[in-house]
Amino acid sequence: MEVMTKPLTLSIQGMHCGGCVNRVTNALNKLEGIAVRNVEVGSASVEFDPEKATEQSVVDAVNKLGFTATTA
């Protein structure tokens, strides 16, 4: 059975450099059910399996790093 994933784009305030991009990428890669598509200063695009993750869990993972993430 194919897993249906949903796209999610985040707007992220507080990112300033490549180090921030790496921190966000690493945090998102640790979440179950998340496939990171792109992370750059100010935004991130992922796909997630709604049976394993929620939009809020993705936002929370970024916010725990000290950034302010919102769904775009």
PyMOL commands that set and color helices and strands:
alter all, ss='L'
color gray80, all
select helices_A, chain A and resi 18-29+55-63
alter helices_A, ss='H'
color red, helices_A
select strands_A, chain A and resi 6-13+34-40+43-48+68-71
alter strands_A, ss='S'
color yellow, strands_A
deselect
rebuild
show_as cartoon
